[in-house]
């Protein structure tokens, strides 16, 4: 493994699993990230091939470049074409009881992948990681993160995953099953290497140092004997935000030495915070964040009050120059949540840069209203789905068991 | 935690769990170790108090100073006096399929403690540690160390432990149950601290860095919910060779911060190698090591051929000056395996330093013969006991279950 320090701010931006910091107003430069991380751009040809093979139109997030980068996704399509086995792996660090909209992104996309490819899925709740990084002895106890994981599982299940094809697990609960896999990975990574990839220091606790092996383990089917038996054949496909890539760069590096296959990845851009796109949205600033548990009124108030606007201050200026869509949160969020390309196009034309076209110039308030009326039904449907998730369903999803899949 | 580097060779000797190196011919200076590690000497008064409370004569290894150092053993006696709960914890790193005589020491002594105090016992097989330190992809696989652990468990069981009071566990198998305890410990130890205690380096694999938390965990009853439920009351007593003390210095340091009790310890000196007492006996040099699986003839041959002699080269010199008992392996091993004080005394008087007394001067050959005839029946009894250990018994000992104990 090249011991290059990928964690540091070489090109003016920091992207690790624990820190995302852009350099300028415009947010993260994703082209630079692809170069630095050594991943591949998702090309129109790749998307076309996927559509041709599956007979399903690509998810808007693929078409719109929100999932923008990949590793070995061609291989996944090869396997699909050859009717050979692969599976999906994603996860969540349960740090809060209410998920915000950004937290849903990987799950909504993974749900689409599961429906499209009809493959098994494993979802890791890194309750152990949250304790190692954020825990304390009084409030943020290990039990609290475990319970948050169970709560979060309800929101994840509400995304509509197939109970017969999906295994959700808490690290605190499931670790015993993965442990031989974890120890193998641990043995293959030196501290120098982990330091270079993750930016660890000597004053970090010893659990942080070995945690990457725990996030790496589900990339290999041997970590799930109840699903795959001894079969080392199934390839793993990991949809995740690009900040999780360090874990899987490490994983891909050790895989051949352990006689296992490198997992494939699909990387998303960050979901911008309501207050601006410089960093990824954090769950910690409650008043300025939209939660999946918010009421329609709260959504309306928060969007109107906090959504960062790329529009011009005066009506006159807005009519003449139009909004900067790159930083306009209403538009950016519509790119995530509005499936209708024609609505997006309308915003681009009537709200975006350039003078008035087609006789109308949209103001910030109208753009925000479009977002509000898009979010409200999505969140309300989510809340209904979540209310229907019983504790028994959570238990079933989280029980190690055989899954039903055809390939 | 004081970040003093206790692992390095400050006083001319190295004692870590992975390296034991004396400075001079005479072997380890145990007085210096007590000072460096900050433990307490086992005093005649402490032994007397134990005998008075239990009504049992102290084990020869206590009387002879082989178990020579302790931490908080008075507290254990207080608890015994007050009929309050405590339990025993010891372990083994399964690196070879045949145990040598030195490997039996902690188990023989622990068996005596269990009989004397009538308390539960947990025995950790660190198959994960052996893989992290000695594993490879071809021969020394993770499966191999797991299997060695199961084999070694038979030798351990053959020492006579009470199946109703003893739980043996493989880390690879049991880790899931201890994991919340392990994560708490990991979070409480920085890499700087672990480096100071264990002498880790940046080129060590990340599993080594966090392993100390895994050896620490069984020091707390919360690691065994099937035995102790939620009871955090029972104090842990750990009989071990002094080289394992670094783990438990760390454990004792973190305990109060986690709201748990510091484990107590009883430290033994090292069992000298057949070829000399400078280091602890290693299982790797097969021809010069006595295994618990050796035949009476092999024992005889190895002792006669390899046991380091402290006797003088010529009969004349031996008659006039006598043997140096400190380095004489026959005598030193008799101190371990001969329960009869009068036989030891006879060797000291007739073989030890000083000119002929009582009309007889013992030669090396005679001292070795005494050792041979002491070892042969012990090993043959062990082999009979081991042959009687079935796979089913191993399974039972290694199944998480309730244990029967009165306090």
Interface residues (C-beta under 8 A of the other chain):
Chain A: X128 X131 X132 X135 X137 X142 X146 X171 X172 X173 X174 X175 X176 X177 X179 X180 X183 X184 X186 X187 X188 X189 X190 X191 X192 X194 X195 X200 X201 X202 X203 X204 X205 X206 X207 X209 X210 X212 X213 X257 X258 X259
Chain B: X128 X131 X132 X135 X137 X142 X171 X172 X173 X174 X175 X176 X177 X179 X180 X183 X184 X186 X187 X188 X189 X190 X191 X192 X194 X195 X200 X201 X202 X203 X204 X205 X206 X207 X209 X210 X212 X213 X257 X258 X259
